[in-house]
Amino acid sequence: MSLRSMRMAAFSAALVVCCALIAPASVAADFETLFNGRNLDGWQLVGKAGPGYVVENGILVAPADGGGNLYTQKEYSDFVFRFEFRLDKAGNNGVGIRAPLGGDAAYSGMEVQILDDYDPVYASLLPAQYCGSIYKVAAAKRGATKKAGKWNTEEISAIGRRIRVTINGKTVVDADLNKVTDPATLIAHPGMLRSKGHIGFLGHGPSRVEFRNIRIRDLSQPESDNVPPPGFTALFNGRDLEGWKALVGDPPSRARMTPEALAEAQAKADIEMRKHWIVKDGAIVYDGKNNSLCTAKDYGDFELLVDWRIGPGGDSGIYLRGSPQVQIWDRPEGSGGLFNNQKNPSRPLEKADLSPGQWNRFRILMVGEKVHVFLNDILVVRGVTMENYWERAKPIYPVGQIELQHHGAELSFKNIYIRELPRTQ
């Protein structure tokens, strides 16, 4: 081998060694330290009990006489969260993920259990209440945790609807939330549908729980318009109105029409509709001078995403199964309410609208007669029965079209996605 070749070989070998030494440090550098070991900078305490959370010798402690929910100030969508925890006997805590600051994180967000599974006091819990479980949503495999008094390592990975929980190197939960279709679970746990939120430690007391080495890798990514998330189907392709039709009558009147009469009326309405509903810059744009736009297909139970924009004084809504409506408007009480309800709540829990001219997002879950509505990731309708506007004595129709409501105002819609849910007979 020539001297030059020997030098090149030596250089290559040295480069390999350097890369091997540098690579782990580069991976580690991707994680951000969330707890500095000195104080609670970057965190906020909600529902403080006793002393709340304290710092002792570089360790974050939920004392036996303290607790509350200690949340990150920042919100996260996709992430890998790593930490270590140590429980006293019968210790009980939890990790809130994608949680809002208010409400019970196990229902308004998600809670990953932290629990001394070995203590007899917890002998009769449900499977999805033990350590590592997504509380009452996905049960963890047991046996990964150490006895009380010893440190455990945990990693929670949340990538879209895929949630993985690893304790002491063992994967105890690997859940696709899109496969959670039990109606009772969906109605009880609307927070599992949230796309982002805070991460927090949920102190229950009356036992001491300790945490250290708290880190996160933020994997949040910007969205692309009209590209559905995994598990969803796009109702609007961003280019044309394929899959949409004009409104003809109402459900009772359409049911009375012969197939031939309905087809004729539909053809005429579609011609007129296309003069006023157009696609511009990847959005459906309406000039306010025609009628509602409807899906060509009927739907039963589903999760629906839709972005919408109105101008000052604008008014619209989303019809579910052909019935009015999840309200859209520029009014002080805000959008999202089930406006036409008479016996059940019709107003949103709070106003979550952005200013007119800005894009807003609905996330609507409809299971049976019950509806959840998120507006800009805030739950504004929780498990409310939607009434049948057209035939008040009957429950809402089991299937029907989805409609973008005409109300004489200019409107825009985009990012319209649906995830159909199976029904259990």
N, C-alpha and C positions, 0 to 999 in steps of 0.2 A: 504493500500500500504506500502511495506517495505521501510525502510530508503534508501536502495540501489536503489530501483525502483524510489523513489522520486528524488534522485540525478540524475539518468539517464534521467528522464523526464525533469528535469530542464536544464541539459546540452544540450539535444536535442532542447529544446525551444530556448536556448541562441544561439545555432548554426544556427538555422533557421533565427533568427534576424540578426546575423552577416552576413550570406549569403545575406540576403535581402539588408543590408546596403552596402555590398561590390560589389554586381552585377552591379548596375548602374555605379559605378566608373570604373569597369573593362571594360564595354562596351565603356564608354567615352574614356578610355585609348587607345582603338583601333584606334581612330582618331588622326591624326598628324596635328599639327597646321602649316599652311603654311605661315601665316603672323604674324610676331612677334610684330607688333604695334609700332616698332621703325624705321625700315628701310626696304629696298627692298631686303634683303638677301634671296637667293633662287629663285629670279625672274629675268627675263631679258626682256628688253623693245625693241620692234621692231617697226620701223616706228614712232619714237617719234614726237609728235606735241607739240609745245610750251614747257611748263615745264614737259610734260609727265604725270606721276603719282607722287603724293606727299603723305607724311604722316603728318596728322594733329591730335594731341591729341589722338593718338592710332588708328586712322581711316585711311584707304586707300582711297585716293581721286583722281578721274579723274576730274580735274578742267574744267571749261567751256572753257578755252583757252588752254587746254592741250589735252592729250590722246595719242593714239597709242595702240599697242597691248602688254599687259603685260603678259608674259607667265611664267609658272613654268620652272625652269631649268630641272627638271626631266620629263620623259615621263611616261604615265600611259596607261594601257589597260583597265582592269576592276576596277571600283572604285565607291565609294559614296562620293560626293563632297557637302559640306554644307557651307553656308555663309549667311550673311544678307546684304541687299542693301537698299539704300534710294535714291530716285530720286528727283531732282528739277522738276518744271513744264516742260513738254515736254522732260523729260530726255530720253536718248537713249544710251544703251550700249549692251553688249552681253557677253556670256561665250563661248569661244572656247573650244571644247573638241576633244581629239584625233587629234589635229591639228599639222601640221608642222610649222616651224617658218616662212616660206615664203608663199606668196600668200594670198588670201582672205580666211580667216578661214571658212566662210560660205559655201565655195565651195571646198577648198582644205582639210578642215576638216569638222567639224559641228559647227554651232553657235546656242546656245540657247538664244533667245531674252530676253533682259531686256529693258522694255519700259513703259513709262507713257501712258497706254492704254486710259486713260480718256481725254487726251488733244485733242481738235478738230483737230489739225494738222494731227493726225493719223486716222482720221475718215474713210478714204477710202482705208485702207490697205487690202492686201489679208489675208485670214484667217490664213495662216501659217507665218504671220509677226508680230503677236501680242505677248505680254509678255509670256514667257514660251515655245513658239513654237520652234521646230527645224526649223530654217529659211528655208522656202519654201520647207520643206520636210514633217513635221508633225504639224498640227495645234493644238494649245492649247485651252482648255476650258477657256473662259474668265470669269472675275469677281472675281478672287482669290486675285488680288493685291490690296493694299491699295492706298489711294489718295497720290499724290505727297507730299513729306515732312515727310512721316512716314516710319518707318523701316519695311521691309518685310524679312521673312525667306524663304530660298530656298534650296532644295536638288535635286541634279542631280545624278541619279543612272545609271551607264552604265555597264551592265553585258552581255558580248557578243554583240549580235545585239539588245538586249532589252534596250531601253532608257526610263527611267521614270523621270518626272519632277514634283516636289511637291512645291507649293508656299503657305505659311501660312497654312500648314496642309492639303491642297487640292491637289489631284493629277490632274494635268492639261494635262499631256501627258503621255501616256503609249503605246509606239510604238515598234513594231517588225520591224526592218529595212529590214528583209528578205521579208516582205510583201509589201515593196515599189517596185513596178514593173513597174511603169509608165516610158516608155522609155525616155521621155524628162527630167524627174527628175534624172534618173540614169546617163544620159549623162552630165547634168549640174552640178551634185553634186558627183563627184568621191570620194571626201573625206569621204562620209558617209560609205564607204567600209573599211576605215583604221581600223586596229586592235589596234593601239596604237598611242600616240602622246602627245603633251603638252596640259595643261589646261591654259586658259588665259582670261583676261578681255579685251574686244575689245572696246576701247574708240572711240566714233564717234564725240562727240562735237555737237553743242556748248553749252551743258548744263552740270551742275555739277552732278556727280554720286558718291556715297560713299559706301564703303564696310567695313565690320568688321566680326569678328568671323569666319575666313576662315579656314576650316579644311577639311581633306580628310581621308578616309579609303581606303587603297590600297588593292584591291582584286585580283591583278594579280596572275595568276597561271601558272606553267609550262605546256607545252603541252605534250601529249603522242603521239608517232609516229603512223601514220596510223589509228588514231581515228578521224573521221570527226567532225568538229564543228556543232552545231545545224543548221539544214536547209540544210546541205550538205550531199552528198553521196560519199563514198569512191570508187574511180575507181581502186585502188590498195589495196588489203587486207593485204599486208605485208608478205604473205606466198607463193603465187604462182601467175601465170599469168592468172588466171580466169578473163574473161571479156576483154582480149586482143587478138589481131591477128596480123599476119604479113602483111606487105604492099604488095598489088598487084597493079601494074600499077599506073595510075593517074585517077582523076575523069572522064575525057572524055573517056579514054580507057576502064575503067571499065563499063561505061554506054553503050559501044558498044558490050560488051561481053554478050553472052547468059547466063542465070542463071546456066546452066550446066557447061559451060566453066569456069565461075567465081568460082564456087564451087570447081572444080578440081584444078584450079590454086591456090586457097586459101589453100586447103589441103596440097599441095606440099610446098607452102611458109611457112606454119605454122610449118611443120616438120623441115625445115632448120632454122627457126627463133629460135626455142627452144634450138638450139645448141649454140647460141650466146647471147641471152637475158635470164638471169637467176635471181633468187631471192637470195640475200645473206644478212644476218643480217638486214632484214626488209627493204631492198632497191632493186629496179630493177637495175641490173648491166649489162652493155653492153660492149663487148670486141672490138667493132669497126670493125667487120668483116662480117657483114651481111647487113641488110636493116632496115628501120624504123619500129617502133612498133606502132600499131594503136588500138584505142578502137574498140571493137566489135560493139558498138552502134553508131549511128549518133546523132548529137546534133545541135540545132538551136541557141537560145539565152541562155547565161549562164554566171555564174561567176565561174572561175576555179582557184584553188590553186594547185601549184606544186613546190616542192623543187627539186633543181638540183645541181649537182656538176660536175665540169670538172677539168682536169689537165692543166698544162701549155700548152698554144697553142691550147687548146680544142675548138671544134666547134660543135654546134648542134642548135636546135630550136624547137619550139612548133608550129605545123601546126594547124590552126583553120579551122574547116569545110573542112578538107582535103587540105587546101591551105597554101603555105608557106608565111611568117612564123614570129613568134615572136623570134627574134634572141637570141642565146646563143653563146658567144665566149669570148676568152681571147684577146681582142683588146682594144686599147686606147679609142675608142668612147663608149665602154661599151655595155652591152646587153639590150634587151628589145625592140629595134626598130623593125618596120615592114619592114624588109630588102628588100623585093621584090616590094615595092611600087615604082611607077615611077612618078605619077602625084601628089600624096599626100606625106606628110612627111614620111621619112623612118628611120631617126636617132632618138635615144632617146634624151630626153631633157637634161639629164645629166647622168654621169656615176655613177651607184649605186652598181656595182659588189663588192663582197668580193673577196679576193685573191683566185687564183686557189687552189683547194684542200679543200675549205670551202663550206658549204652548203649555197645556195642562195634560196630565195623564190619569185616566181611570184604570183601575184594576177591579173588575166586577166578578164576583163568584156567585153563581146561581145554582143551588142544589134544592130540588123539590120546589117548595114555595119560598124558601129562605134566600136572602140576598145579603152579601157583604159588599160594600163599596169602599175602595181606597181612592182618595184623590191626592195626587202628588205624594204618595206613600203614607198618607195619614188616613186612618180608618174613620170614615165619616158615617157609615151605616154598618151596623153589626148585627147580623143574623135576624133581619127584619122580614116578616112575611109580606110578600108583594101581592096585592089584591088584583082581582080581575076587574079592570075598569069597564070592560064592555058588557059583562054579565055579572053583576055584583053578587048574585046569589051563588055563583060558582067559584071554585078555586081557580087560580091562574092556570092557563092552558099548559098541558104537559110538554108541548113542543110548539115552536113558532119561529118566525123570522126575527132577525135583529134589524132595527131601523135607526137610521140617523135622521133625527126629527127636523122637519121643516117648520119654522115658526116665523117666516118673513124676514129673517136676518141673514146677512152674509156669514158663512161658516167655512172652516177648514178642518180636515181630518187626515191623519196619517198613522202609521204604525198600528194597524188594526190586526190583532192576532187572537186566535181562539184555541183553547185546549178543551176538547170534548171529554166529558166524564162519563164513565159507564154507570149504569143504574143497577142497583141490586133489587131484584124482584122480591 
